[in-house]
Amino acid sequence: MARKYFYDNGEEKIGPVSGADLLRLRAGGDIGDDTWVRRADSSTWRPLASVNLREEEEELHNPGLLRLLLRSGLLGPLLLFILGLGVFIVVAVGLLQVMWPVLLVLFILWIFSRALR
């Protein structure tokens, strides 16, 4: 699925057209680098010279991990899991700092009980 764009020829806004169509129009001289374009899923108009059509198409077909997580809806649950894991680690470390003498005594008693058998 190719991205779609609109372009402004000075009289009207035309589109949606593909990025390949924009490249062909620019090569044919119908539009120039100063032609204003916007993606169909955006409201921001930019000069064609500032739009890297090949890079945008590549990013669409090979999205990064963050974009995949955003699309799948897994970013929220993943962040909650990481936050929960962080809280668990902080609590566990805090308990170990307080409880280490008790745990040491229990470990020594366990070692003695194993040795006496």
N, C-alpha and C positions, 0 to 999 in steps of 0.2 A: 504494500500500500504506500504510494508516494504521497509526500506532503503536497498540499494544495496552497496556492497563493492567489492574492488579488493584486492587481497593479493599477496605477492611475496614469492614464495617458494624457492628462491635462484637461480632458473634456468629460470623461466618465471613468468610473471604476470598473475594471473588467476582471472576470474570474468566476469561479476558481479555475486556475490553470496549474499544471505541474511545474516543478522546478526545471525539468527538461524543456518545457515550452518556453519558460522565461529565458533560458540560455539560447534557444533557437531564435527567439524574437530579438534578443540583444545581438546575436551574431548577424542577423539579417538587417539590423539597423532600425527596426521598428520601435525599439525602446533603447534607452541608454543607461549608463551607470547612475545618472541623476534621477531616474524614474523611481517614484515611491512605490514600495511593495509592502505587503504584510502577509503573514501566514493566515490561513483560513481560521486557525484556532487561536488567533491573537487579535488584539485591537491596536497594536503598535505599528505605525507606518515607519519604514526605514528606507533610505536610498538603496537601490539595488547594489551599488558598489560595496555597501557594508554587509551584504548578505552572502555568506559562503554556502551556496546551494549544495555543493558536493558534500561538504562537512555536515550539513543538516540532514541530508539523506542518509549518510553513513551513521550518524547518531540515531536516526530513527530505526534503522535496521539492526544496529549493534549497540543497544543502550547499556549504560553502566549499571552497576549493582544498585545504586541509590534509585535510579529511575525504575528499575525492575521491581524493587521493593515498594515504591510509591504506586506503581500500576497494579500490583497484586494485592495491595491493602495489608501487607505483612509488616510494614514499617512500625506501626503503632504497637502491635503485640510484641515485636522484637525489642523495641525500646523498653516496654514494660518488663519483659523478661530480663534484660540487661540491668535495669534499675533494681529489680527484685534480687537478682544475683549479687549486685553490689551491696545492697542492704544486708543480705544474709552474710556476706563475707565480713562486713564491718561488725555485725553483731557477734559472729563467731570469734573473730579476733579479740573483740572486747571481752567476751566470756573467757577466752583462753588466758588473757592477761590477768583476770581476776581469779580464775579457777585452777591455774597451773599447779599450785601446791597440792590441792586436793587430788587432782589427776595423777600427780607424781606419787603420792602416797598410795593411791589405789593401784597404780602400776606396780609399785614395789611389793605390795601385798599379794598381787596376782602372781608375780615372779616367785615369791616365797611359797605360795600355795602349790605352784607347779613343781618346785624343787622338793617339797616335802612328800610328794606322792610316790 
